[in-house]
Amino acid sequence: MPFLIICAKRKNNRCNISFCGESSFILPLEQKRWATLRIERGAKEKNHLLYKPYSNGKIILGNICSKDFELSDIFYFARRGVESIMDDEVTKRFTAEELKSWNLLTRSNYNFHYISLRLTVLWGLGLLIRYGFLLPLRVTLAFTGVGLLVFLTSVVGLLPNGRMKNFLSEKVHLMCYRICVRALTAIITYHDSENKPKNGGICVANHTSPIDVIILASDGCYAMVGQIHGGLMGVIQRSMVKACPHIWFERSEVKDRHLVAKRLSDHVEDKSKLPILIFPEGTCINNTSVMMFKKGSFEIGATVYPVAIKYDPRFGDAFWNSSKFGMVNYLLRMMSSWAIVCSVWYLPPMSREEGEDAVQFANRVKAAIARQGGLVDLLW
């Protein structure tokens, strides 16, 4: 509903009147008085009240032109207008999903931090359990899993290429990833395992968190694709590639789309190599929708194995808001939650149809993932 703002100053027996969302215009003083009387009468009939957000007082719509009018009275309307613009279907996908009720964690609806004394006591006890017992145990498991992964893959990498090396590499990766999954207390339900990705194919999935990798890799081995990092992540990457043909790119190579496509194509042509795991969205979404897939992985012509991942935010929010939390902070928040509960659906393999370009193929795969996971299919 448009609201009325009338200036407090008069000039040449005229007054400016402007409506929200409409252009300003000028009325003579007599017409202004008539309009004010009509508004006052309508406000009395409908008891239409406007509230100042910073005080307990109320502003009657008909009294806007009175001496009690302050410029700050419009702040409420301005804020609501900006909120309406910001609350579009794309922007809110990059913030944590808002829950309808409080789940005794701080990552839910902030209006429900305090409900009753009993719930506050339960939250305090839960805080002691999560940070005093669960967090140290999970951190220990995480370091154990990562340490074993680095050490054992380095040892397996010393063996000559062959069936024995591939067998041991698969067992090592599965064991270490499952230890890391336990470090998050992840409760995972896998559906339709007969559709699991096979060698020579590409597995594509919606992307919510960096832990999507270990969620999928704890049920089967994949060849990872990513950029070469330094530090601890670089040590892990160098050890992993010794035991398994992962595809790591230099920063300058990532920008070369043809080079990336060539290396992916060479990998899938070798049927003895593991399926490639790719997240075509390229960024983390808050698990309420699926956004546009980049077409690069759909240009190769290989068989695509879609996978839908859906997290339950009631026990812990898996979404990584990289603009707000660093990796270490994010992992600590994950390990201090109650649990990470998710479902994984393996969809039937899909191939590019005749006359279908890469963009159409990507959109068809994206729609199938969104439909299975109960997510919103966005074109952005």
NORGI-V586550 format. One record per pair of residues at least 4 apart in sequence whose ideal C-beta (glycine too) atoms are under 6 Angstrom apart, sorted by the first residue. I is the first residue (numbers start at 1). J is the second residue. Records with the same first field share a line. If there is no record, write none. Layout:
BEGIN
I: J ; J
END
This chain:
BEGIN
2: 19 ; 20
3: 20 ; 77
5: 18
6: 17 ; 64 ; 65
7: 16
10: 15
13: 29
14: 26 ; 28
15: 32
16: 26
17: 27
18: 24
27: 31 ; 32
36: 65
39: 61 ; 62
40: 62
43: 48 ; 60 ; 61 ; 62
48: 61
49: 58
50: 59 ; 61
51: 58
52: 57
53: 76
59: 73
64: 69
74: 78
83: 87
86: 91
90: 380
93: 285 ; 286 ; 289
96: 107 ; 317 ; 319
97: 286 ; 288 ; 313
98: 109
99: 108 ; 109
102: 108 ; 109 ; 112
103: 108 ; 314
104: 123 ; 126
107: 317
115: 119
126: 130
128: 132
129: 133
130: 134 ; 336
131: 135 ; 336
134: 138
135: 335 ; 336
138: 183 ; 335
141: 179 ; 182 ; 183
142: 183
143: 147
145: 176 ; 179 ; 180
148: 152 ; 176
149: 153 ; 176
150: 236 ; 239
152: 172
153: 172 ; 239 ; 240 ; 242 ; 243
154: 239
156: 168 ; 169 ; 172 ; 243
157: 242 ; 243
159: 165
161: 165
169: 243 ; 244
170: 221
173: 221
177: 214 ; 217 ; 218
178: 218
180: 214
181: 186 ; 214 ; 218
184: 334 ; 340
185: 339
186: 340
187: 339 ; 341
188: 342
189: 343
190: 219 ; 344
191: 345
192: 346
195: 346 ; 348
196: 220 ; 346
197: 201 ; 203 ; 275 ; 305
199: 271
200: 268 ; 271
201: 275 ; 302 ; 303 ; 305
202: 276 ; 297 ; 302 ; 304
203: 275 ; 277 ; 305 ; 307
204: 278 ; 280 ; 304 ; 306
205: 307 ; 309
206: 290 ; 309 ; 369
207: 212 ; 279 ; 281 ; 284
208: 284 ; 287 ; 318 ; 319
209: 318 ; 320
211: 215
213: 217
214: 218
217: 222
221: 274
222: 274 ; 275 ; 277
223: 245 ; 246 ; 274 ; 276
224: 246 ; 277
225: 247 ; 276 ; 278
227: 249 ; 254
228: 248 ; 250
229: 233 ; 234
230: 234
237: 248
240: 246
241: 246
245: 273
247: 263
249: 253 ; 254
253: 259
264: 300
265: 300
267: 273
268: 302
278: 297
280: 293 ; 294 ; 297
281: 291
282: 294
284: 320
285: 291
286: 319
287: 311 ; 319
289: 375 ; 376 ; 378
290: 366 ; 369 ; 370 ; 375 ; 377
291: 378 ; 380
292: 380
293: 362 ; 366
295: 358 ; 359 ; 362
298: 358 ; 361 ; 362
299: 358
303: 349 ; 351
304: 350 ; 365
305: 349
306: 347 ; 365 ; 368 ; 369
307: 346
308: 345 ; 369 ; 372 ; 373
309: 344
310: 343 ; 373
311: 318 ; 342
312: 341
313: 317
315: 338 ; 339 ; 341
316: 337 ; 338 ; 339 ; 340
318: 340
320: 330
321: 325
325: 329 ; 330
345: 372
347: 368 ; 372
350: 365
352: 356 ; 361
356: 360 ; 361
367: 377
370: 375 ; 377
END
